[in-house]
Amino acid sequence: MEDMQNFEHIKERFISADLDDKINIYTTVQGLSVEQYKELLRYFPLKHLWKLEKAMI
C-alpha cells in the first residue's frame, strides 16, 4: 500500500513537471514496475519521446 502511495506521489510530480523534469524523474526513479513506467509514459508528450529515449542511452 505504501508503494502505491509513493507511486501516486511520483505520478503527481511527473504530471506537473516540465519536459526536462519529466525526463529526470523517469530516468532516475527506481523500483517501479513495468506497468508503473508505462503509466508515466501516458503523461509524456509523444512528440518529445526521442528526448527521453536519448536520455536513457
Contacts in CASP RR format, 6 or more apart in sequence:
PFRMAT RR
TARGET T0000
AUTHOR 0000-0000-0000
METHOD contacts of the structure
MODEL  1
MEDMQNFEHIKERFISADLDDKINIYTTVQGLSVEQYKELLRYFPLKHLW
KLEKAMI
7 32 0 8 1.000
7 36 0 8 1.000
10 25 0 8 1.000
10 29 0 8 1.000
10 32 0 8 1.000
10 40 0 8 1.000
11 39 0 8 1.000
11 40 0 8 1.000
11 43 0 8 1.000
13 21 0 8 1.000
13 25 0 8 1.000
14 22 0 8 1.000
14 25 0 8 1.000
14 26 0 8 1.000
14 40 0 8 1.000
14 43 0 8 1.000
15 43 0 8 1.000
17 24 0 8 1.000
17 25 0 8 1.000
19 45 0 8 1.000
19 48 0 8 1.000
19 51 0 8 1.000
22 43 0 8 1.000
22 44 0 8 1.000
22 52 0 8 1.000
23 51 0 8 1.000
23 52 0 8 1.000
23 55 0 8 1.000
25 40 0 8 1.000
26 37 0 8 1.000
26 40 0 8 1.000
26 41 0 8 1.000
26 44 0 8 1.000
26 52 0 8 1.000
26 55 0 8 1.000
27 52 0 8 1.000
27 55 0 8 1.000
27 56 0 8 1.000
32 40 0 8 1.000
44 52 0 8 1.000
END
